[in-house]
């Protein structure tokens, strides 16, 4: 099985015997450092622990059932949007990047907020480009 390229571009995600050998040689280090050294780092620099642990288990010869929504290889696609949020203690309501990206919204776009109490809906209405003209 060929090693997958690390998503941060630093090198391949080790698998099989190469993974076991590298992890064994670093066994006196913290788990995050071992995973990082074995190539399990995402594009943001975050250690991909779940992928690392799954690869270790597979390298040991165990087969785990792939969980729903993870794709063919059993590796996680990362965090998925839940379509849930809650009002924070300071009163703010966060929508999040997953939703703004899905809607095709760009940084700097402005909206008018319309509240519909009878339905419990909040509408974001794009402002015309004319508001940017002087």
C-alpha positions as CSV (number, residue, x, y, z in Angstrom):
1,X,0.0,0.0,0.0
2,X,1.5,3.4,-1.0
3,X,1.8,6.1,1.6
4,X,-0.5,9.0,1.2
5,X,1.0,12.5,0.9
6,X,0.6,14.6,4.1
7,X,-2.0,17.3,3.6
8,X,0.5,20.0,4.8
9,X,2.9,19.1,2.0
10,X,5.8,18.2,4.3
11,X,5.9,14.5,3.4
12,X,4.1,11.3,3.2
13,X,1.8,9.9,5.9
14,X,3.7,6.7,6.9
15,X,1.9,3.4,6.8
16,X,2.6,-0.2,7.6
17,X,6.1,-1.2,8.7
18,X,7.5,2.2,8.1
19,X,5.0,3.8,10.4
20,X,5.6,1.2,13.1
21,X,9.3,1.6,12.9
22,X,9.2,5.4,13.1
23,X,6.7,5.4,15.9
24,X,8.8,2.8,17.8
25,X,11.9,4.9,17.4
26,X,10.1,7.9,18.9
27,X,8.3,6.1,21.6
28,X,9.8,8.3,24.3
29,X,8.2,11.4,22.9
30,X,4.7,12.8,23.3
31,X,2.0,11.4,21.0
32,X,1.6,14.6,19.0
33,X,5.3,14.7,18.2
34,X,5.2,11.1,17.0
35,X,2.1,11.7,14.8
36,X,3.7,14.9,13.4
37,X,7.0,13.1,12.6
38,X,5.0,10.3,10.8
39,X,3.4,12.9,8.5
40,X,-0.1,13.1,10.1
41,X,-0.5,16.8,10.0
42,X,-3.4,18.7,8.3
43,X,-3.1,21.8,6.1
44,X,-3.7,24.1,9.1
45,X,-0.8,22.4,11.0
46,X,-3.2,20.5,13.3
47,X,-2.2,16.9,14.1
48,X,-4.5,14.3,12.6
49,X,-4.7,12.0,15.6
50,X,-7.6,9.9,14.4
51,X,-6.0,9.2,11.1
52,X,-2.7,8.5,12.9
53,X,-4.3,6.0,15.3
54,X,-6.2,4.3,12.6
55,X,-3.0,3.9,10.6
56,X,-1.2,2.4,13.6
57,X,-4.0,-0.1,14.2
58,X,-4.0,-1.1,10.5
59,X,-0.2,-1.4,10.5
60,X,-0.6,-3.8,13.4
61,X,-2.8,-6.0,11.2
62,X,-6.2,-5.2,12.6
63,X,-9.1,-4.2,10.4
64,X,-11.5,-1.6,11.7
65,X,-14.9,-1.1,10.2
66,X,-15.0,2.1,8.2
67,X,-17.4,4.5,9.8
68,X,-20.2,6.1,7.8
69,X,-19.2,9.2,5.8
70,X,-15.5,8.7,6.0
71,X,-15.0,7.6,2.4
72,X,-13.3,4.5,1.1
73,X,-10.1,4.5,3.1
74,X,-11.5,4.9,6.5
75,X,-9.7,8.2,7.0
76,X,-11.8,11.0,8.3
77,X,-12.8,14.0,6.1
78,X,-12.4,16.3,9.1
79,X,-15.0,18.2,10.9
80,X,-18.4,18.2,9.2
81,X,-21.1,20.9,9.5
82,X,-23.8,19.9,12.0
83,X,-26.5,22.5,11.1
84,X,-26.7,23.3,14.8
85,X,-25.5,26.3,16.8
86,X,-26.3,27.9,20.1
87,X,-26.3,31.4,21.5
88,X,-23.0,32.1,23.4
89,X,-22.9,33.5,26.9
90,X,-22.1,37.0,25.5
91,X,-25.3,36.9,23.3
92,X,-23.5,36.2,20.0
93,X,-24.7,33.6,17.6
94,X,-21.9,32.1,15.4
95,X,-22.7,30.7,12.0
96,X,-19.3,29.5,11.0
97,X,-17.1,29.1,7.9
98,X,-18.7,25.8,6.8
99,X,-22.0,27.6,6.2
100,X,-20.6,30.8,4.7
101,X,-18.5,28.8,2.3
102,X,-21.4,26.5,1.4
103,X,-23.5,29.6,0.6
104,X,-20.6,31.1,-1.5
105,X,-20.3,34.2,0.8
106,X,-17.1,36.2,0.6
107,X,-15.3,38.2,3.2
108,X,-16.4,41.8,3.3
109,X,-19.9,41.1,1.9
110,X,-22.6,43.0,3.9
111,X,-26.1,42.0,4.8
112,X,-29.3,43.4,6.3
113,X,-30.6,41.1,9.0
114,X,-34.4,40.5,9.0
115,X,-36.0,38.8,11.9
116,X,-39.3,36.9,11.5
117,X,-40.5,36.2,15.0
118,X,-43.6,34.3,13.9
119,X,-41.5,31.6,12.1
120,X,-38.4,31.9,14.3
121,X,-36.3,32.7,11.1
122,X,-33.4,35.0,10.7
123,X,-32.8,36.2,7.1
124,X,-29.6,37.6,5.7
125,X,-30.4,39.9,2.8
126,X,-27.4,41.0,0.7
127,X,-26.9,44.7,0.5
128,X,-26.6,46.2,-3.0
129,X,-23.2,47.1,-4.3
130,X,-24.4,50.7,-4.5
131,X,-23.8,51.0,-0.8
132,X,-20.1,50.9,-1.5
133,X,-20.2,53.9,-3.9
134,X,-19.6,57.4,-2.6
